[in-house]
Amino acid sequence: MRLVAGLTSCLMLILANASQTKAQAPSDPQAYCVSSSADFYPYAGEPCKRGYQLGSGNCRKADGRTVAVPREQCVAMGGTIELPFETGRERQR
């Protein structure tokens, strides 16, 4: 009987922790909705707004990583504006 009670309480704790983990939004989004003018917002699972396309960011840093930052900040850190398009990535300087 003690074994069943112990297993039940452990299972309840595990399930409660798992439900909290799923409910939390990631603090560092992995995808963004990006417009042709380099505006962006974090992707939340729904389709992007009209004029926006899904991408990993809008700025390619010198080390090759893609990040989402305002256009001015991208240029200031020596990055290249890269916008997602259905036919591939279009580069802008």
C-alpha positions in Angstrom: 0.0 0.0 0.0 2.9 2.4 0.9 4.4 1.6 -2.5 1.3 2.6 -4.4 0.9 5.8 -2.4 4.6 6.7 -3.0 4.4 6.0 -6.7 1.2 8.0 -7.0 2.7 11.0 -5.2 5.8 10.9 -7.4 3.8 10.6 -10.5 1.7 13.6 -9.5 4.8 15.7 -9.0 6.2 14.7 -12.3 3.0 15.5 -14.2 2.6 18.9 -12.4 6.2 19.8 -13.4 5.6 18.8 -17.0 2.5 20.9 -17.3 4.3 24.0 -16.0 7.2 23.5 -18.4 4.8 23.3 -21.4 2.9 26.5 -20.2 6.0 28.6 -20.1 7.0 30.5 -23.3 10.6 30.3 -24.3 12.6 33.3 -23.2 14.7 33.2 -26.4 12.4 32.6 -29.4 13.9 30.4 -32.1 11.9 31.9 -34.9 10.5 35.3 -35.9 8.0 36.7 -38.3 10.0 39.2 -40.5 8.7 41.8 -43.0 10.3 43.0 -46.1 11.3 46.2 -44.2 13.2 44.1 -41.6 10.5 44.6 -38.9 10.0 41.5 -36.8 8.1 39.9 -33.9 8.6 36.6 -32.1 6.8 33.6 -33.8 4.2 32.3 -31.4 2.9 29.2 -33.3 0.2 30.9 -35.3 0.6 32.0 -39.0 2.6 35.2 -39.4 0.6 38.4 -40.1 0.1 39.5 -43.7 3.4 40.8 -45.1 5.5 38.9 -42.7 7.3 35.5 -43.3 8.8 33.0 -40.9 12.5 33.3 -40.5 15.3 32.8 -37.9 15.9 36.5 -37.8 16.7 39.5 -40.0 20.4 40.1 -39.4 23.4 37.9 -40.3 26.3 38.7 -37.9 29.9 38.6 -38.9 30.3 35.2 -37.1 27.5 33.7 -39.4 24.7 33.6 -36.8 21.3 35.0 -37.6 19.7 37.3 -35.0 16.6 39.5 -34.8 17.5 43.1 -34.1 16.4 46.5 -35.4 17.9 47.4 -38.7 20.0 50.2 -37.2 21.5 47.9 -34.6 22.3 45.3 -37.3 24.3 47.8 -39.3 26.0 49.2 -36.2 27.3 45.8 -35.3 28.6 45.1 -38.8 25.9 42.7 -39.8 24.0 42.2 -43.0 20.3 42.5 -43.3 18.9 39.2 -44.6 15.2 38.8 -45.2 13.3 35.6 -45.6 11.5 35.2 -48.9 9.8 32.1 -50.4 12.5 31.9 -53.1 15.3 32.1 -50.6 17.0 34.8 -48.6 17.4 38.2 -50.1 20.4 40.2 -48.9 20.3 43.9 -48.3 23.1 46.2 -47.3 
